[in-house]
Amino acid sequence: MKSSLYIHTPFCVRKCSYCDFNSSEDPGISLDEYVLLLINELSSEAGRFKVESAPTLYFGGGTPSLLSARQVAAVVQVVREQYGLEKDAEVTLEVNPGTVTPELLEGYLAGGINRLSIGIQSFQDDKLRSLGRIHTSEEAKDAVRMARKAGFRSIGIDLINSLSGQTLQEWATELQEAIALQPDHISAYGLTVEEGTPFGAMAERGELDLPDEETSAAMFELTSSFLRSSGYEQYEISNFALPGCRSRHNQGYWRRGNYLGFGAGAHSFSREQGFGARWENPQQMSDYAETVRRCRPPVAATLLRREAMEEFFFLGLRLLDGVDLDAFKIEFGTHAEEEFPGVIERMTASGLLVRDGGQLWMSAHGLILANRVLCEFL
Amino acid sequence: MSIENIRNFSIIAHIDHGKSTLADRLLEYTGALSDREKQDQFLDKMDLERERGITIKAQTVRLNYTANNGTTYILNLIDTPGHVDFTYEVSRSLAACEGGLLVVDASQGVEAQTLANVYLALDNNLEVFPVLNKIDLPAAEPERVIQEIEDIIGIDAHGAVLASAKEGIGTHEILEEIVSKIPAPKGDPAAPLKALLFDSWYDQYQGVIILVRIFDGILTKGDRIQLMATNSSYEALKVGVFSPVMTEVKSLSAGEVGFVIAGIKDVADAKVGDTVTHVPIQGKKPCAAAFPGFKEVKPMVFSGLYPIDTSQYEQLRDALAKLKLNDSSFSYEPETSIALGFGFRCGFLGLLHMEIIQERLEREFNLDLITTAPTVVYRIHRTDGAMTQIESAARMPEPQFIDYIEEPFILAHIHVPNDYIGTVLALCEEKRGVQREIKFLTQTRVMIIYELPLNEIVLDFYDRLKSISKGYASLDYEHLDFRKSELIRMNILINNETVDALSLIIHRDKAYYRGRDLVKKMKELIPRQMFEVAIQAAIGNKVIARESVKALRKDVLAKCYGGDISRKRKLLEKQKEGKKRMKNVGNVELPQEAFLAILKIED
């Protein structure tokens, strides 16, 4: 099979106030032990999955930049040997600016990483502090410069808007600072306050001064218009890239390509059988270690035909290119109009979706109200 | 068993003062409920009753108790519904007893509702003796509460049993008091049969079951009986008692309490308060006169019930029919709304009754409903001299056809600590009340008696009363009469279309600020839509208030990567579920709360 690969590193120096991902300041084992588990998992699963070619490999977290260059290189090596990592594969690693040195970045490049995704989030130190980030704005900028100097040709940065107390003007300044660094890729997310995070608790106590819907909408619109006018293409709701610099790995998620996840709490999706299956490794480190030791892979949930059809739209419409209705017909043997009667007509009539022949995509208005559109396909 | 050894009694208590728990202890102590059968609050059968801690349908049970004096007694515990909406039912249950246990929370003291029931009991010449419950709690103040009972009710409370139903303290003493203090029933088994029907319900397998208290004569299985108010006759197919499970007996004699199954098809034919006697055949004689005090129970509060999903109309109709089987005090008839489609106008005894029915429909029958704001019956006197009763604003004729309108008034007894007299009086005045009396019951508590329009009560009076008195005030009311009043119809327009289901009848003097508050509240309750939604309140063609809900600006999940897909999908599914619970009126989606906005206005 052909599949993208994801490696999860659930370690963090400090957990951010907004983060509800599987990561921890103390997962209970050392990084060395964890890398060993990863390599064991990759090796023992290789025979089961029989991946002939892997177009992308992604180190996500947590904070994968806590891994040493040697540890990363070792994992990449295993993937190359046992998962047919393609020659021109996109190999990304997420970087926390508070963890990097020039030597480390050079080491990553030498070890096979060719794309960095740097979690900057904000260029304002007070915002960074309230987000619980471990770095300053200057350190974040340095990280980008360092990455360039080390020789990375594809660098992405992450930013968050709609932060507590943030004004539209402040967000405009953030965007200007961002493009001044000339990244190849920018992910700009509206803050989602998740339950069970420090922000979630603060929101409940009324301690967050979140921008109102109007301001948050204006930030979303400004992001699109400003980055587009600066030469970036918006290819997904929150993702922008210079031509040719889109994240191949992430596009795979929205196009429902195969991906295999390794490490604690990593998710996988395979379309090898039926309408596809999703599964997830145990989040708890001890449980994860146990499954690796005993070679007991997690149980997969198979998708029903209907669910697969829903995902076709639910995921595909996040991309600005949208979905190909002819491809739907080929995959499911039925017309989308029959499966979702009236929906496409209604959504195009209200200007949220645009259709041209077999291609269907979200309008600018549709993007900002994406949930309303996606709901219709569930 | 000799009539001398029978005791018929009720437990009179405020909600939460522990009536059901005490009933359980009595059942356990007398062995009526073995440990294995033990289920908390045996007498409250429905889940809803258990959750709300109130009794909706009365249950009755026979206990056998061997007292300290060595004699075995039959104790009939006649349970009473515990809410203001069911005053008449309570009075009939009490009429079946010779005595009552007045259960008072040892820390909270006497509440208005308890008081109303105590007076009902005393009116029925019951021997009432007090029990202080929850005596184990640190906040218990038995001395103060005993004094309060004597001051307020005027009965001797110094011998009050100190009990904790939860801990089983005082159960034996209570049983001894029942035997010694409550008189044995009087009655002549040789006289013509005269029995009081004090409860009835529909059983899926047995048909209507009626509960009776025999005052004179003997009712034997197979007898031909007649119900005097409805003037219908039946054969007593089964006669028995609850002990606590249904147990058949050959006959019930004067002084006894039990059930009769007589092939009655409709619970509406077995009216509470009716008199049961023999049909004059086979040498049997009917009694000379029926019991006094029989009343037809009529619904006083009305609201429209509509399925959110129009395809559930049939289901709703069937569900209403099923509920009606067991509850003759509730009424329904088809109603059509331009905004909501096909539904029913339902009548209830009061607000609690309304809420209970709604909850049962949603819970037991899985229906998603829109309930319109409750209203009362108005008498419209037309210019042509005719009088019509309406229970929905949508049916109000055009003003030129109306001579005058009358609305129902109630007599409210509000029981409140001294500190809140001022605020409660202000509230009563605001609600167009007419003061009758203020009674200073003790140094700290007063009883405020007001005549109030029922239409104000069904809106937000009770909630307001609770909130301004920090929960200390309690309310009890009875219906008085109809009075001429300056009432008008106010319409609500959504995006310039009148929504009939939102129309209401209100007093002219209140129209302006009610309208303003109402549209403001609706603005909060209606979620943003894809377009701006205008909300207007109008009288005739005149718009008196306007608000608008701005168009939805942003609704988007920022992230959806490999590890998020299942979770984000669930999130959107939940959002979609929420939309399904809204009613499309024109192209505007209105949540259930918007229809009850009038109830949610805070001042």
Chai-1 contact restraints between the chains, C-beta under 6 A:
chainA,res_idxA,chainB,res_idxB,connection_type,confidence,min_distance_angstrom,max_distance_angstrom,comment,restraint_id
A,Y189,B,A558,contact,1.0,0.0,6.0,A-B,restraint_1
A,Y189,B,K559,contact,1.0,0.0,6.0,A-B,restraint_2
A,G190,B,A558,contact,1.0,0.0,6.0,A-B,restraint_3
A,T192,B,A558,contact,1.0,0.0,6.0,A-B,restraint_4
A,E213,B,R553,contact,1.0,0.0,6.0,A-B,restraint_5
A,E213,B,K554,contact,1.0,0.0,6.0,A-B,restraint_6
A,E214,B,R553,contact,1.0,0.0,6.0,A-B,restraint_7
A,S216,B,K554,contact,1.0,0.0,6.0,A-B,restraint_8
A,A217,B,R553,contact,1.0,0.0,6.0,A-B,restraint_9
A,A217,B,K554,contact,1.0,0.0,6.0,A-B,restraint_10
A,S238,B,A558,contact,1.0,0.0,6.0,A-B,restraint_11
A,Y253,B,Y561,contact,1.0,0.0,6.0,A-B,restraint_12
A,Y253,B,G562,contact,1.0,0.0,6.0,A-B,restraint_13
A,Y259,B,G562,contact,1.0,0.0,6.0,A-B,restraint_14
A,H267,B,G562,contact,1.0,0.0,6.0,A-B,restraint_15
A,H267,B,G563,contact,1.0,0.0,6.0,A-B,restraint_16
A,I368,B,K554,contact,1.0,0.0,6.0,A-B,restraint_17
A,I368,B,V556,contact,1.0,0.0,6.0,A-B,restraint_18
A,L369,B,D555,contact,1.0,0.0,6.0,A-B,restraint_19
A,A370,B,V556,contact,1.0,0.0,6.0,A-B,restraint_20
A,N371,B,D555,contact,1.0,0.0,6.0,A-B,restraint_21
A,N371,B,V556,contact,1.0,0.0,6.0,A-B,restraint_22
A,R372,B,D555,contact,1.0,0.0,6.0,A-B,restraint_23
A,L374,B,L572,contact,1.0,0.0,6.0,A-B,restraint_24
A,C375,B,L572,contact,1.0,0.0,6.0,A-B,restraint_25
A,C375,B,Q575,contact,1.0,0.0,6.0,A-B,restraint_26
A,C375,B,K576,contact,1.0,0.0,6.0,A-B,restraint_27
A,L378,B,L572,contact,1.0,0.0,6.0,A-B,restraint_28
A,L378,B,E573,contact,1.0,0.0,6.0,A-B,restraint_29
A,L378,B,K576,contact,1.0,0.0,6.0,A-B,restraint_30
